Amino acid sequence: MSIDGPREIRVRAGRAQPSGSWIYVWIDVVAEAVAYVGGTGFDPELRAYLHVTSEEPDTGRIRASIPDYDKKDFDVLAFAVPWRIGRTEVKNALISALVSGEGLTASGSPHVAEFVARVLSHLDDRGIKRSVLGAAGPEDGIPR
């Protein structure tokens, strides 16, 4: 993290305003496979913390959806999403590529395809299986 200058976090009407755009991939260290794919406007470290500590299922998705999550080891890889592409489009394309096991499918944007290819390449370099644990099809790519 850079300490060149202050980072401004805006809080308006009692709510913190996200200022970034991230896609993150939870990797089950033992299975060497993707356990979860998510996206956030907040810092990925904060989001990872909330995933395992929040009792609200929509916020603590790892806690709510992965049995024995607290006995497993995960690495969370976070990728900054460029401003010119939508985080949801990237997340859906990445989940589809992982669930199909075949890589990229047709995408409406070359920027999305390029971004997803970069994430897949990074996962390949680490030896991570192209799948999402527990996912039967693209609609199951995100544990609920």
C-alpha positions in Angstrom: 0.0 0.0 0.0 1.3 3.4 -0.9 1.9 6.0 1.8 2.5 8.9 -0.6 -0.6 10.7 0.5 -3.8 10.4 2.3 -6.6 8.2 1.0 -10.0 9.9 1.3 -12.9 7.7 2.4 -16.2 9.4 2.1 -19.0 8.8 4.6 -22.3 10.3 3.7 -25.4 10.1 5.8 -23.8 7.4 8.0 -22.7 5.2 5.1 -19.2 4.6 3.8 -19.0 5.2 0.1 -17.0 2.6 -1.9 -14.4 4.1 -4.1 -12.9 1.1 -5.9 -13.8 -1.8 -8.0 -12.5 -5.3 -7.4 -13.0 -8.9 -8.4 -11.7 -11.4 -5.9 -11.2 -15.2 -6.0 -11.2 -17.3 -2.9 -8.9 -20.3 -3.4 -9.2 -23.4 -1.2 -5.5 -24.0 -0.5 -5.8 -27.8 0.0 -8.1 -28.4 -3.0 -6.2 -26.0 -5.2 -9.6 -24.9 -6.6 -11.7 -21.8 -6.6 -14.2 -21.8 -3.7 -15.9 -18.4 -4.5 -15.8 -15.5 -6.9 -17.0 -12.1 -5.7 -16.9 -8.4 -6.5 -16.8 -5.3 -4.3 -16.4 -1.6 -4.3 -14.7 -1.8 -0.9 -11.2 -2.9 0.0 -10.8 -6.6 -0.7 -9.3 -7.2 2.8 -12.4 -5.6 4.4 -14.7 -7.7 2.2 -12.8 -10.9 3.1 -13.1 -10.1 6.8 -16.8 -9.5 6.4 -17.2 -12.8 4.5 -16.0 -14.8 7.5 -17.2 -12.7 10.4 -20.7 -11.5 9.5 -23.7 -13.5 10.6 -25.8 -11.9 7.8 -25.8 -14.5 4.9 -25.7 -11.8 2.2 -22.6 -10.2 3.8 -20.9 -13.3 5.3 -21.3 -15.4 2.2 -18.3 -17.7 2.9 -19.4 -18.3 6.5 -23.0 -19.0 5.3 -22.2 -21.2 2.3 -19.0 -23.1 2.8 -19.3 -25.9 5.4 -16.4 -25.8 8.0 -15.1 -22.6 6.4 -13.4 -21.9 9.7 -11.3 -25.1 9.5 -10.1 -24.4 6.0 -7.3 -22.3 4.5 -8.0 -19.9 1.7 -5.9 -17.5 -0.3 -7.9 -14.5 -1.7 -6.7 -13.0 -4.9 -8.0 -9.5 -5.6 -7.9 -7.9 -9.1 -8.6 -4.2 -9.6 -11.3 -3.8 -12.2 -10.5 -0.9 -14.7 -13.1 1.9 -14.8 -14.1 1.1 -18.4 -15.6 -2.3 -17.6 -18.4 -3.3 -15.3 -17.6 -5.4 -12.2 -20.8 -7.5 -12.5 -20.1 -8.3 -16.2 -16.5 -9.4 -15.3 -17.6 -11.5 -12.4 -20.3 -13.3 -14.4 -17.9 -13.9 -17.3 -15.2 -15.3 -14.9 -17.7 -17.6 -13.2 -18.9 -18.9 -16.5 -15.4 -19.5 -17.7 -14.5 -21.4 -14.4 -17.7 -23.4 -14.3 -17.5 -24.5 -17.9 -13.8 -25.4 -17.4 -13.2 -24.3 -21.0 -12.1 -20.7 -20.5 -13.7 -17.7 -22.0 -17.1 -17.8 -23.7 -18.5 -15.0 -25.9 -18.5 -11.7 -24.1 -20.0 -8.4 -25.2 -16.8 -6.5 -24.5 -13.2 -7.1 -25.5 -12.1 -5.4 -22.3 -14.0 -7.9 -20.2 -12.6 -10.8 -22.2 -9.1 -9.4 -21.8 -9.5 -9.0 -18.0 -11.0 -12.5 -17.5 -8.2 -14.0 -19.6 -5.6 -12.2 -17.3 -7.3 -13.7 -14.2 -7.5 -17.2 -15.7 -3.8 -17.0 -16.7 -2.9 -16.0 -13.1 -4.9 -19.0 -11.8 -3.3 -21.3 -14.3 0.2 -20.1 -13.3 -0.7 -21.0 -9.7 -2.0 -24.5 -10.7 -5.5 -23.7 -9.7 -8.2 -25.9 -11.2 -10.6 -24.2 -13.6 -13.8 -24.9 -11.6 -15.8 -23.6 -8.7 -16.1 -26.0 -5.9 -19.7 -27.2 -5.5 -20.9 -25.5 -8.7 -23.0 -27.6 -11.1 -23.5 -24.9 -13.7 -23.0 -21.1 -14.3 -26.0 -20.2 -12.1 -24.3 -22.1 -9.2 -20.9 -20.2 -9.6 -21.5 -18.2 -6.5 -22.3 -20.0 -3.3 -25.5 -18.7 -1.7 
